[in-house]
Amino acid sequence: MKGRCWTELHRPLRAVPALEAALADFNDAHARDKSLYLTWLAHAYLDAGEIEQSATVITKAMDLSSGIGSVRPQQRANEFLLRLQPHRAIAPVAELLDRAAM
């Protein structure tokens, strides 16, 4: 929860370590919760200017949430993709945005 709050406050230097610590305790069997926390981590990385890392994290969140019944992780991922649009010139971002458009 702490990492989510720091992310919402746009304090990535505090959010990233807290979220990474929380995610270390999640396994992929908790796909919904893990994918949601990954979306906050992606936002924190983007706020920190780590664009490629944010694209990597959101890709993992999207992959993890693809087979679950909850739509919330996918909605958060789609909202995040809008934030990535201005960075389309970066190859990993362009690949992700093209993949998501499929």
N, C-alpha and C positions, 0 to 999 in steps of 0.2 A: 504494500500500500504506500509506503514511504516513497518509493521510486516513481509511482504513478503521480503522486502529489508534486514531486519535484519536476516531473515532466510537464504537468499542467501549468506550473509556475515558470516554465521555460528556463530551468536551472539545470542544464545537461551535465555539468561537472558533478553535481550531486546525484542526479537521476541515474546516470549510466551505472555507476558502481552498485547502487542499491538494486537496480533492476537485474543486473547480471548476477548478483548474489541470490536474489529471489529465484531467478530462472535456473540456477544451478541445482535447486532442490526439486524442480519439476522434471518428470520424464514425459515422453511423448504419449503415454497412456492418458494423460490429462490434457488432451489436445486443445480443448476449448480454452481453458485457463492459460495454458502456455502460449497459445497463439495470441490471446489478448495481451498478455504481458509483453510479448514480442512486438506488438504494434506500438506500445508505449516506448519501448526501447528504440525502435526505429525513429520515432519522433524525436527522442532525446539526441540520438546520433545526428539527425538532420539539423537540429538546433545548434549542435556543437560544430557544424560545418563538415561533418564526416559523411559526405553524400554517398560514396560507394558503400560504406559500411551500413548505412541506413537502408540502401537498396538490398543488400545481402540479407539483412535481418527481416525486412518485410517480405522478401521472397520465401524465407523459411516459415514465416507466419502464415502466408497464403498456402504454401504446400501442406502445412500441418492442419489447417482448418478446412481443407478441401473436402474431406469426407465426413464432417460432423454435421449434426442437425441444427446447431445454432447458427444464425445468420450474423450475429453481432461481430465476430472476428472478421468476417469478409467485408462487412460494412465499414469497419474501422480501417481495414487495409485499403479499400477503395477510396476512402477520404484521404488517406495518406498519399495515394498515387497522385492525387491532384496537387499535393505539395511538391511532388517530384517533377512535375511537368516543366518548370523553368530550368531544370537540369538535364533535359533530354540530350544535350550535346555530349554528356558523359556516357561512354559506351555501355556500362552495366545498367545504367538507368534507362537508356533507349531500349535495350534488350528486354528489360522488365516491363516497360510500358507497352512494347509491341506484344509481348506474351500475354499481358493482361487484357489487351484489346481483342484477343481471339475469342 
